Amino acid sequence: MVNVLSALSVPQLSVLARRTALVALGVGVVALIVTFVLGMPLAGLGVCLGLAMALVNFRLIARSTARASAAAEPARRRPLVTSTLGRLGAISVVALLLAWLVRPLGFGTIVGLALFQFALLANVVTALLRDGALRTEEDGRS
């Protein structure tokens, strides 16, 4: 994934982050509407919670990565990995606890986390296809 993201410039990454946040907002609104109509409002709130946790994690990773790449010392990488894994662990524990305590809210949270990852992946692939980065990479391998 790092190699794929390295094909994008800093302004493209900023646009990618903004677009993913807007998609997450749209998905959250649709999830709330659909789950309220289906009579499962806690699941919709869970989806929004999962999307919000994933978005915060994505922003913190982006900020940490920018700080680490700006630092002159290469030893900055290990704390970056440790903090990222710690956040992912905390998010997983929260989602699983919610699924155990309040099933609709917890499962909605897990779905929201997954939906954010799909939205991010779709936006990355779209940006790479638009720039021709994937086609150039594939042509180079042929």
Salt bridges, closest charged atoms under 4 A:
none
